[in-house]
Amino acid sequence: MASLKEVKTRINSVKSTRKITSAMKMVASAKLHKAQGAIENMLPYQKKLNKILTNFLSADLPIESPYIRAREVKRVAIIAFSSNTSLCGAFNANVIKMLLQTVSEYRTLGQDNILIFPIGKKVEEAVKRMGFQPGEIPPTLSDKPTYQEASDLALNVPTSQTVLASVRLNGQITYTMYPGGTSGERFLDYLKNVLIPTLHKGDIVVMDNMRSHHVKGVEEVLRAAGMIPLYLPPYSPDLNPIEMLWSKMKAILRKLGCNIAALLPQMVAEALALVSPEDCLGWFTADGY
C-alpha cells in the first residue's frame, strides 16, 4: 500500500497535469474559434461562386477544356495534409490510412509514377516509411500557409519534369527534358534522336542499372550505330560520373532559387552551362576511368 507521502505526491502531480491540459484546451479553443471565424467570413464568397457556377452550367453552352477530357492515367500526384504534432485524436491516423488506400489504387502505375507531396510532419514520416521520396514542400506551408507558397506548389505538381543526360570526358553534356517520369520508350527516343547523333563510331556508352536502360532495343540501337554499350555493376554509384553532375546541377538550381516549374527548362540550361570540362575530367578521374 502506498504511503501518505506518495499519495500526496501523486495528487500534486495530477493537479499539475490538469493545469497544463487546461491551458492547452484554452489555446486549442482560441485557435478553433479563429478558424471558425475565417470559415464564416468565406461563406458569402462561397455562395456567390456557387451562384455563378450554377448559372454558367445551366446556360447549356458548349465547353471545351483540357481539364474535362477523359485521359488514360499514367502519372499521379497526391497531396496529403496532416498535423505536425499529436494531440488531435485519430486525425493523423485517418489521414495516413486514406493515403495508403489512395496509393494502393495507383500501384499498377509503378512507384516512379506516383508523386506524393506531404504537408505536415506526421504524414511526411508516413510517406518515408512507405518507401517514397516526398516531394519538396515549403517548411512553413503546414503551419502558416501563404497564397504564394500554395500557388508555387500548384504550378509545380502537374508540370514535373525529367532530365535525361549524358556526360563525356571532354565536358560535352547532351540532355533532353520532358514532363513525367522516365520510361523505356522515352529512353530509346533519347538515344535515337538526341544522343546518338552526337557520338562517333567506336564510342563507349556506359549506363547504370536504371530499369529503362535495360529495355529491349537499347543495346541493339547503340550497336547498330557503331557504339559499344556497357552496363555498370549493380549498386555502383561510385563508378558513375553523372551522379556528380546531378549533385552539382541540383546545388546550382537551389542557388538560383528555382521554384517555378515554367522556368525550370531555362534554369537547367543555365546550370548545365556552368559545368566545365575540368569538372567532367575530375569526375571521370575520381571514378577510375
N, C-alpha and C positions, 0 to 999 in steps of 0.2 A: 504494500500500500504506500502511496506517495506521501511524503512528509508535508507538513503545513507550509514550509518554505517553498517547496517545489510547486505546490498548488498556487501559491501567491505569484510565483514567477510565471507560471503558465497563464494565469488570469491577466497579468500585466502585458504579457506577450500578445494575447488575443486582443486586448484593448488597443495596443499599438497598431496591430494589423488592421483592426476595424477603422482606426483613424486614417490609415493610408488608403484603404479601399474606399472610404467615404470621400476623400479628396479626389480620388480617381473618378468616382462616379460624377462628382460635380464638374470636373473637366470634360468628361465624356458628354454629359448633359449639355454643357455650353456649346460644344462642337456640334452636337446633334441639332440644337436649336438654330445654330448658324446655317447649317446645311439645309434644314427645312425652310428657312427664310429665303435662301438662294433659289431653291426649287420653286417656292411660291411666287417669287418675282419673275420666274421664267414662264409661268403659266400663260399670261396674256400673249406672249410671243408664240408659244406652242399652239394656242388656239387659233391665232391668226394664220400661222403656217398651215395648219390643218384645213382651214377655210380656203386658202389659196390652192392647196393641193387638190381638194375636193372639186373646186370649180374647174381646175385645169383638166382633171381626169374626166369630168362629166361633159367636157366640150366635144368629145369624140373626134379629136384631131389625130392625124397620122403621126406617130412618134418613131423617129429613127435615132438610136443611140447605141454606142458600143457597149454600154453598161447593161443593156437588156437583151443582148443576143445570147442565145444558148451556145456555149462552147465546151469542148472537152476539157476537163480539169486535168492539168499536167503539173501544176505547181501551186501550193497554197501558202499563205502567211496567216499565222494565228497570233492575235494579241490578247494576252491574258492579264487580268488585273487581280492583285491581292494586296493585303496589308504588309507593312514592313515588320510588324511585331505581332505577338499573340493577343490575348485578352479580347477576342472578338468571336467567341463561340466557335461554331463549326464553319464559319465563313471561309477561311483559308482551305480547310479540308474539302469543302464542297467545290471551290474553285478548281483545286487540283484534280478532283475526281472528274469534273466536267472536261478539264483539259485532256486528261487521259482518254476519255471517251471520244473526244474530237480527233485526237491524234490517231487513235485506233481506226477511225473511219477512213483515214487517208494513208494508212500504212502501205497500201499497194502501190502508191506513187514512189516509194523509196524515201529513205531518211533525208537524202540530199535535196529532195524537192519539197520538204516541209520546213518552213521557216517559223520560228517561234520568237515573239518579242514579249518577254515578261516584264510587267510593270509592278514592282513590289518585290521585296527580298524573299518572301516565303515562296512565291511561285517561281522565282528565278532559281532558288535552290532545288525545287522540284524538277525544273527543266534540265538542270545539270545532272541530277540523279537519273533522269530518263535517257541520258546519253546524247542529248542535243547541245549544240553550241548556241547559247542565247544570242539573239540579235542585239545590236547596240542600242541602248536606251539612255537618254539624258538622266543623270542620277537624281535630279530634282523633280522628275516628272511624276513620281508616285506621291510625294508629299505636297509640293507646291507647283502644280502644272501650270504652264503658260500656253497661250494660244500659239506662240511661235514654235515651241517645242512640239506641240501636238501636230502643227502643220508640217514641220520638218519630218516627223515620223510618218505622216500620211503620204508625203511625197516620196519617201524612200522605200516604204514597204512594197508597193506594187511595181516599182521600177528597179528592183535589184538587178545588178549587172555581174557578169562573169568575165574575167580577163583570161584569155589563153595566150601564153607567150613562150618564146624560146630565146635562149641567150647563147651567143658564140664567144669564142675566146678573144676575138678582136673587138668585142664590145657591141656588136650588132644585135639588136633586140627586135624580133618580129612578133607582133602581137595583134590580137583582134578582140573586140568586145561585143557582147550580145546580152539581151535580157534573159534571166532564168538560169538554170543550172547547166552543168556540162553533161553531154550525152555522147555516146559513141558516134552517132551521126554528125554531131557538130564538130567533134574532134577530126573526123575524116574530112569534113568540109574545110576545116582549118589547114590540114595537111595539103590538100589538093590545091586550094585557091590562095593560101596566104604563105605557108612556109616553104613548100617545095619550089615555087618559082624563084626563091632567093638562094637556093642551095646549088651545089655543083655535084657532078657525078663523083662518087667515092667518098662524099662527106659521111661522117658517122653521126647518127641521130640517137642520142641517149635519152631514154624515157624512164620515168619511175613506174611504180606499180598501181597507178590510178586505174580504176576499172575501165574507164573509157579508152585507155591506151591499149587495152588487150582485145578490143572487139575485132571481129573478123574483117579483114581488109586493110588493117593498119600496116602490117608488115608487107603485104602484097603491093600496096600503093607506093611505099618507100622503095622497095626493091625494084619495082618497075621503072622508077625514075632514076635508078642508079645509086641510091643511098644505101647505107648499111645500118639497119635498126639494131639497137642493143637495149636491153632492159636491166635496170639496176636490181640488186638483190632485194628481197622483201625487207621492209623496215630499215632503210638505209638513207635517212635524210642527210647524214654527214657526207655522203658521196654525191649530193645533188646541189650544184652551184646555184640553181634557180631558187632554192629556198632562201639564200642570202639576198637574192634580187627582190623577192617578195617582202622580206623583212625591211629592206631599205625603202622600197616603194611605199609600204604602209606607214613607215615613220615620216616620210615626206608628205604623204597625204594628211596625216594627223597635224603636221606642222602647218600645212596650207589651210587647215580648217575646213576640209571637205565634208559638209554635212547635208548637201542638197544633191539628190540623185541626178537632176538635169545637168549639173556642172561636172559630174564625175568623169565623162569621157575627156573633157579638156584637162581636168586635174591629173588624170592618169597619164596623158601625153606629156604634161609638164614634168611629172615625177620621173617618168622613164627617160626623159631628155637629160635629167640631172645625173644619170648613171654613166660613169666614164669608162673608157676602155681599161684604165688602170684598175677600176673596181672589178671588172669581169676577170681580168688576168689574176688578180689576187684571190678571187673566189675559186677559180679553177685550180690554182696552185694549192690553196688550202685543202681542197678536196682530193688532192693527189693526182691530178691529171697532168 
